[in-house]
Amino acid sequence: MPAIVIGGIKVTNVSGNGTVNMGDVLQIAPKSTTKSNSGAGGGNTGDFLQTNTFCSVTNTVDPDVLDAGVKGNN
């Protein structure tokens, strides 16, 4: 099945082991995972952003030991 893209596509940065897939893909599996903590609006990306945050509290407590295993994806 062909991919039909309506509108513009902007790829800002693909580095390291990054991959950009357009069209049909049978399986996409991550090779590595990371965890990051950021406050309100900290992960926003775009050209013209305006964030208004009165108060931001980030809970970094993580009681579980493992979040996602990717051993079988390599």
N, C-alpha and C positions, 0 to 999 in steps of 0.2 A: 504494500500500500504506500503510495508516494506521500511525501510530506508537503503540505500546502502552507506556506508562511504568508500571512497577511499582515503587513506593517513592517516596521523596521526591527532589526536585531542589533543589539549593541553588546559586544563581548569586550569587557574592559581589560581583563588580564587572565590568561591561562598559562600557568607556569608549573614547573615540576612534573608531576604525573597527571596534570589536569587534562580532561578530555571534553570536547564539545561534540555532542551527538545531535544530528538533525536527520529526521527520517525514521525509518523502522529500525528498532533495536530489539533483539531477542531477549537479552538479559543485561541489566546494569547492576553491578555489585561493587560496593566500596572496597578498596584495598586497605584503607586505613581510616581511623576515626579520631576525632579530637573533641574536646569539650571546652567551651569557653563561657565565661560569665561576663555579662555587661548590663549596665543599667538601662533605664527606659530610654529608648531611641538610640542606644549605642550600636545596634547592628543595622541601622537603616542605611541603605545605599540608594543613590540616585543623583540626578543632575541638580535639581532645585528643591532642597529639603529645608523645612523649618519645623523644629520640634520645640514644644513648650511643655516643660516638665516642672511641676511644682515641687514634688518630692519623689525620690527614687530610692528604693531599698532593694538590694539584690541578695537573695538567700543562696549561699554557697554550700550549705550543708547537703552532703550526698551520702545517705546511709547505706546504699547498696554498693557492693564491691565491684561488680562488673556491669556495664551498661549494654554494650553490644559487642559480640564476638565476630571477628572477620577472619578467623583462622582458615576457614574453608574457602574463602574467596580468592586466595592467592594462587 
